[in-house]
Amino acid sequence: MDSHTPSPPIWRWVLGFLAVGACWGLTTPFMRRAAIARDHKPQPARPALTDPKTSWLNRKILGIVYAVYDLLKNPAYAVPLLLNVTGSVWFFLLIGQAELSLTVPITNALAFLFTVLGEWYAEGKVITRGTYMVNPLISYR
């Protein structure tokens, strides 16, 4: 950055950190839930996956391509994924301007907090005391 360029106000950094943390953390439980949803429709038959003339490698590659395609055509998965990727774009914009040694731990901590909130909202999970507190009886030598 140029020495003549004024730095943005602190509230912009805070909003940027919160936006990245929310995009990363809140979307994770929703993507997980959509990926393992048991109520999804059976997928159409894919003859290339069972054709003996297709090589083993091609069957594996096609299986991965079809799995990704089936997930992305599901809005319950695609919308949170798009928000998650948007958070990654914001993160790279932040690290281009903010101090790297602050940006990474702050956004990761906020992502963890937002993941806890998202899991509570999406799946009804409640965080246990052992998850967020270190046992004070543990001695580090």
Buried (B, 14 or more C-beta within 10 A) or exposed (E): EEEEEEEEEEEEBEEBBBBBBBBBBBBBBBBBBBBEEEEBEEEEEEEEEEEEEBEEEEBEEBEEEBEEEBBEEBEBBBBBBBBBEBBEEBBEEBBEBBEEEEBBEBBBEBBBBBBBBBBEEBEEEEEEEEEEEEEEEEEEE
